[in-house]
Amino acid sequence: MQQIQILSTTDVHAYTQEGLNQVVDFINDSSLLIDNGDFLTGSPQATFHYIQSDPSPFVEVANRLGYDIMIPGNHDLDYGLDWLVTQVQKLEATYICANLFDSEGERIFPPYAIKTVQGGKVGVIGLLTGGYSQIARPEVRHQTLVGDALEAVDQWLDELASQVDLVLVAYHGGFSLDPMTGHRYNYPNLEDQAGEILAAYPQIDGLIAGHQHFTNAGITPSGTSYVQPGTRGRYLGYQSFNIKSDWPKQAPGRTSEEGKVDDRPANSSHRKAKPVGSNPLPFGKNTGQKQVTADQAKLVTLQADEAETTDPNYEVWLGTSLQGQDLIDFITHNFQADLYFLDFPENLTYRDLSHYLDVVIPLKSYAFKGWEIKKYSKKLALPASSKDQVNLEAEARHRLDDQKTYQVLASGEINLPQARLVTPHVYNLFDNFMLWHKR
């Protein structure tokens, strides 16, 4: 019987000091290390290095940690497809995605990878969230096409399963369907279909989810292991599988034009994996040649580095000054509204602006009748830099039609009635402003 361990991270967002470096302590000859997307971008330091250097230094971080397989997340495309392809060419990991295509419909990366671990064949299908076009930066949205995640699994699962002992799906998306009960706790959406994948394809041995920055782990009643290892390298997904062969199995190898079997051994280390507990199941998944049992599915909390080191040039860059009006100009240029309630200081630094990277919903859209705007705007204390943009002077208020509905965009700190909230914008204000301002 073989035991194979799958180690995974997701949504690291180029935060390297919050636990990521501890990943190497868990690698051994029985493990495969996978990153589930959004590794290269999403922090102020990543933005700084994008502006200053190529390739990204976080490519070297990934190579040093020894990732075997990586997939793209939606933010890995924030700087454009050409930039991502350039970084991938320097990665030592195998980079895969079954449902990511260029604007002409050509698949950009191999749909899956096969690795040998302890003599066993492990196959991994890579998937990007199908809701990409709804959340991508407008400047890069049309460079790619992202297909349906479930259709991609359906297309490649049988071909991959015929070649391997263990089948995994690495999916940069989250859950809207409870994987244990099948109960829905959010509206169906293209962004978060991990639960749907587990329900539709119970023959999958394991799944790695992400995107939502949530923590989740377990083994479904049908025996599929799943993990969702949070964000910023604070958690490590740990899945363990026991594989019992009924007779020796010879993998036929790839013959299609999509790519060839990557038969190189997974990265190994002399370090021993730390114990993370056990969750044995009384059954395994069977085919004519194997029995696979998901033995463990857990998250391991990683410890932040004791001595964080920062680039002095990065520290200087964080002190760069900008005007609050610059941020207001960016928002009014990129978000359509009738009125803007935007509360930002007159003078900012990039360090101040980076605060908005941690605000999950920094901008909110509302729908108000004219009389409501007159009522609530009188109570708002807005800085001088905002007043020209929001047009809330007495003369402007007087011109509002009491019964007309107006679209209002407000910064998150402004207190407006939630009953009139239409859309909370999940938006990376820091990175998107920096890329816009860099032009």
N, C-alpha and C positions, 0 to 999 in steps of 0.2 A: 504494500500500500504506500502511495506517495502522499506527502503533505506539502501543499503549496500555499504560500502567504502572499496576499496582495496588499501592498501599502499604497496609500493614495493621499494626495492633497488636492485642494481646489480653491479657486478664487484667492490665490496668494497676493495678487495685485502688486507684486514687486516689493512687498514688505518682508525683508529678510531678517529682521532682528527680533521678531516676536515669537520665535520658536522653530523656524524653518531649518536652521542649521542642525537641530537635534535629530532630524530625520535619519541621518547616517547611522545613528546609534541602533536603529532597528533593522538595518539591512543585513541579510545573511544569504547563504547560498540557496535557500528555499524561497526567496522573496522576489517579487516583481514590483518595481516602483513606477507609479503612474501619476501624472498630473492631469487634472480634469478641466483645465482651461482657465483663462484670465490670469496667467502667470506673469506675463511680461509688462503689463500696464495697470494703471489704476491708483498710483500713489504720486504725490508731488515729486518724489525723487525719480520715479520713472519718467515723468514729464520733463524734468530737468535733463536727464540723460538723453531723451529723445531729441531735445533741442540742441544738446551739446555734442553728442557723439553717436557713432554707428560702428560696429553693432552695439546693441544694448548690453551693458555689463551684466544684466540678469540672464543673458544667454550663458555666460561663463558660470554663473551661480548654478544654473540647471545642470550644466555639464559636470561641475564639481560634485554636486550632490548625487549624480549618477542616475538620473531618470532614464528608464527604459522606454517608456511610451508617453507622449504628450498629445493633447488635443487642443484646438483653439476654443477660447471663449469669446463672447461677443466683444469684450473690450480689447482683446488682442488684435482686433481689426480697426481700432480707433484711429490709428495712424495710416491706415490705408492697406490695401492688399499687397502692393509691391513691398512695403516695409516689412510686413509679416513674413512674406516668402523669403526675403533677404535674411531675416533672423533665423528662420527655420533651417536654411542652408548651413548655418553654423552650429546648429544643435546636434549633439551626439545621439539624442533620443530619436526614436522613430515617431514621426509626426503624422497623425491620421485624422481623417474626418470623412464620413460617408455621405454627408448631405450638404457639403459646401462646394459651390461651383463658381466659376468666374461669370462675368456678365454674358458670355457667349454660351453658357451651359456646360462648360468643360470642368470635370472634377479636378480640384486643385491638389489634393493630397490623397494618398491611398485610403480606401475605405476601412481597412482593418490591418492589423499586424498580428503576426504569430511569433511567439518567443518560446524558447526551450528553458524550462525550469526543473531542475532535478530529474531530467530525462522525460518530463511530461510536456506536452504541447499546450500552450495557453494562447487562445485567440481573443483579440479585443477589437470590437467595433467602436469607432469614434463618432460622436454626434454633437452637433451644435444646436442650441435651442432654435426651434422653428419660428419663434417670435422675433428673430433678429431684426427684420426690417422695421419692426415697430419701435425698436429701442436704439437703433444705430444712429450715429452722427449723420446728419443730412449729407455732408460732404463725401462720405464713403459708402453710403447706403447702396448706391447703384453700381458699385464695383463688383458686387457679388450677388449670387442667388443662393438662398438656403432652402433646401427641400424639406418635406415633412419627415420628422424624426422616425415615426412608426413605419412609414413606407420604406425608409432606408434600412431599418432592421429587417423588415420582411424581405427586402431584396438580397441581403447578404448573409442572413443567418444560416440558411441551409448549407450554402457553399462553405462557410467558415466551420460549421459544426462537423462537416464531413472530414475535416483535416486535423482536428484538435481533440484534446481530452477535456478541456475546460473552456467555456464560452463566457466572456464578460462583455458588458456594454459600459463604455465611459461616455456619459451624457452630460453636457453642460446645460443643464436645466434642472428645475426643482419639482416639487410635489404639489399637486392640487387634489390628489386622490390618496387616501390613506393606504399605504402598502400592506398593512396588516389586516384591515377590516374591509377594504374596498369602499368605505364610505367617503363621499366627496365633502371636503371642507373648504373648497374654493370653487369659483366658477371654472368650467373647462376653458383652457386657453392654450395657445401654441407655445407659450414661454415655458411652461412647467408641466411636462408630460411624463415624468418619471414613473408615477403611479400607473399611468395608462400602459407604459411599456411593460411593466411587471405583470399587469393583468392580462395583456394580450399575448405575451410570450413567456409563459411560466417555465419553458424549457431552458431559458437562460440561467446560468449558474450564479452569476453575480452582476450587480449593477453599482456604478458609482455615479452619484448625482451631485449637483452644485448650484451655482447661480444665485440662489436665494440668500446665501450666507448663513443658512440654518445648520444646526447639528442634528443628525439623525442616523440611526443604525439599527439593524435588526435582521431577522430571517423570516421571510413570509411563510404562511401555512403551506405553500407549495414547495418550500425548500430553497427559495432564491435569496441569497445574501445581498444586502444593500447597505451603503454608507453614504453620508452627506457630510463631509468634513469641514464645515464652517468656512472660515476665511482667514486671510493674512498669515497662514502657516501656523496657526495656534493649535490646530488639531491634525492628527494623522489618522486616516481611515485604515483599519486593520481587518482584513477578511482572511479566513483560513479555510482551506478545502482539503478533504481527504479523497483521493482518487484510487479506486480499486479496479484493476483491469481484469476482465473475464478471460481474455487471451491477448497475446502481444498484438499491438496495433501499429500499423505502418501508415504514417500520414502521406497521402498522395501528393501533396504539394500543390502550389498554385499553377494554373495553366492559362488563366485569363490575362488580358492585357492591362488590367487595372494595377497590377503590381505582383511581385514575387514574394514568396514566403521569406520573412526575415528570420532565419534559423540560427542567428547568433545567440549564444547564451545570454540570459539577463545578467545585469551587473551584479557582482558579488562582493562581499567584504568579509574580513575575518571577524568583524563584530557580531555578537550574538543578539538576536531579537529579545526584547524584554517581554516577560509574560504579561498578557493582557486579559486573562480570564478565558472562560469557555462557555459555549452555549450549544451543547451537542443536540443533534436531532436523531430520532429513532429510525430515519429512513434516508435514502439517497435517491438521486435521479439516475435513471438507467437508460442506456441504449443497448444495442446488441454487443457492445464491446467494452463498456465501462460502467462504473457506478460512482457518482460524484455526490459527496455529502458536504454541505455547508456546515462547518464546524464552529466558526466564530465570526461575529460581525460586531465590531466595537469601534469607538473613537478613543484615541489616546491623546490626552492633553500634553502639549509640548511646552517646554519652559523657555522663556525669553532669554536672550543673551544677557549675561551679567554686565558686560562692558560693551555698550553700543558704540560703534565707531561711525562717524559721519565724515563725508567729504567736505573739507573746508570751503571748496568752491561752491558746493551746494548750499552751505550755510550762508555764504555771501549772497547767493542768488535769491534765497528766501527773503532777504532784507530789501529786495528791489521794491521801489515805491510805485504805486499807481493811484489813480483817482477813482473814487466811488462812481463818478459819472461814467468812467470807462466801462465798468461792470453794468451800469444801467443801459448804456448804449448797446452793449452786447445782447442783453436780454430783450430789449425792445426790437432789435434787429432780427432775432431768432424765434421769438414767440409773438404771435399775433393776438392782439387784444384791443378792446376799445379804450380801456383805462388800465394804468399800471400803478399799483401800490407797492413801491420798492423802498425798503428801509436799509440803506447801507451807509457806513461812515464816509465822510468826504475824502479822507486820506486812508489808504490801505497799503499793506505790503503783501508780497506773495505769501508770506507766512500767515498773515491774517486771512487771506483768501482761502488758504488750504483748510481752514475750519469748515468751509462749505463742502468739502469732500466727505466729511463725516456726517453731514446732515442728510438723512435718507431722502427727505422730501423738501428741498430748499425752495421750491416754487409751487404755487397752487393756483389753479384756475377756478373762478367762480362765475355764476350768472346772477346778476342783481337787477331788479327794477330800478328805474331812475330815482324814485323816492327813497329807496333803501340806501343807495349810494350817498345821497345827500345826508341821510341820517347818520350813517357809519363814518363817512369821511370827516365829519366835524370832530369826531372823537380821536382821529389819528394824529399823532405827533410825528410828522415826517421831517427828516433833515432837509436843509436847504438844497442839497444836491439832487433830491428826489422831486421837489415840488414842480419843476418845469415839466418833468416827464409825466407825472400823474394828473396834471391839470385839475387840481382840486381847489384852486382859488375860488373865491366867492362868485366871480363872474362865470367861471366854467361850471360850477355847480348850478347856477341859475339857468344855464342853457340846457341842462339835462331834461329829457322828457320823462315825467314821473312814471308813465306806464310802459315805456320802452325797456326791453331787456338788454343789458349791456354785459359784454364779456370782460371780466376783470382778472388781471394776473397780479398776484401778490407774493412777496417774499415770505418765507415760512414763519418768520418771527412776528408778523403782523397778525393781530387777533381779529379775525372776521368770523361771522357765524358759519359753523360747519354745515348747517342745513342748506347752504347755498353752494357748497363745494361741488364742483363738477369733475375735476381731474387733479389728483396729486401727482406731480411730475417727479418720477424717479430719474434723476438727472445728475450727471457728474459735472457740477458747475465749474469746478476748478479746472479739470483737464480741458473741457470744451472751451472755456474762456481763454485759456492759455493758447490753445491751438488757433483759435480765431484771432486773438491779439497778435500772435506771432506773424500773421500775414502782413 
